[in-house]
Amino acid sequence: QVQLQESGPGLVKPSETLSLTCAVSGYSISSGYYWGWIRQPPGKGLEWIGSIYHSGSTYYNPSLKSRVTISVDTSKNQFSLKLSSVTAADTAVYYCARHVPEMVAATIEGGWFDPWGQGTLVTVSS
Amino acid sequence: SYELTQPPSVSVSLGQMARITCSGEALPKKYAYWYQQKPGQFPVLVIYKDSERPSGIPERFSGSSSGTIVTLTISGVQAEDEADYYCLSADSSGTSYVFGTGTKVTVL
């Protein structure tokens, strides 16, 4: 049974970089699938941030692409999120999830996220 | 940027049927997925690939697709179905993902 757990600072100052890690248990990241980050501001909806394959191949939300870096550490079976130049608008619960891609002739045509971690609240404030 | 539009709220009487729609231009060519999220909890997948139900999800949850609109139907709504529901799909590139605006289901 795949389980994911987010970790990282709960408070980040404006203009600094938010850093989170997602530890995966019950499945080896190197075996396949993509792995993604999703966030949810308090009282608001869900927003996909980006996804990464174990090879390091990444896809990012175009609206966040200039500030986001997602990396993977297969030796530790975990992947990480960095979001730079944060503002109060980046305050949110951040979830990590397994990203199951829809593959059509070796091309990604879509996909879904399951299972999810419990989520971690990150507040941007001085 | 690509958008998926849902009604903000749906109210339904206990035991009746609830229908939640999600509209998006790419939906005729892209599968949709549905998530249920209860307060303080992470989202749970209830429908995948438009109409497939994951194991463990009650049969009262079903999905359908017609053109640019996909629909999540909850038949015989139970009190525990009160939650926020989000659709998910990809844009035309297939590699950028968007969640719907979300629908709050209230059970009367």
Chai-1 contact restraints between the chains, C-beta under 6 A:
chainA,res_idxA,chainB,res_idxB,connection_type,confidence,min_distance_angstrom,max_distance_angstrom,comment,restraint_id
A,G45,B,T101,contact,1.0,0.0,6.0,A-B,restraint_1
A,G45,B,G102,contact,1.0,0.0,6.0,A-B,restraint_2
A,L46,B,Y86,contact,1.0,0.0,6.0,A-B,restraint_3
A,L46,B,F99,contact,1.0,0.0,6.0,A-B,restraint_4
A,W48,B,Y97,contact,1.0,0.0,6.0,A-B,restraint_5
A,Y59,B,T95,contact,1.0,0.0,6.0,A-B,restraint_6
A,Y95,B,F42,contact,1.0,0.0,6.0,A-B,restraint_7
A,I108,B,G94,contact,1.0,0.0,6.0,A-B,restraint_8
A,I108,B,T95,contact,1.0,0.0,6.0,A-B,restraint_9
A,E109,B,G94,contact,1.0,0.0,6.0,A-B,restraint_10
A,G110,B,K30,contact,1.0,0.0,6.0,A-B,restraint_11
A,G110,B,Y31,contact,1.0,0.0,6.0,A-B,restraint_12
A,G110,B,A90,contact,1.0,0.0,6.0,A-B,restraint_13
A,G110,B,G94,contact,1.0,0.0,6.0,A-B,restraint_14
A,W112,B,Y33,contact,1.0,0.0,6.0,A-B,restraint_15
A,W112,B,Y48,contact,1.0,0.0,6.0,A-B,restraint_16
A,D114,B,L45,contact,1.0,0.0,6.0,A-B,restraint_17
A,W116,B,F42,contact,1.0,0.0,6.0,A-B,restraint_18
A,Q118,B,F42,contact,1.0,0.0,6.0,A-B,restraint_19
A,G119,B,F42,contact,1.0,0.0,6.0,A-B,restraint_20
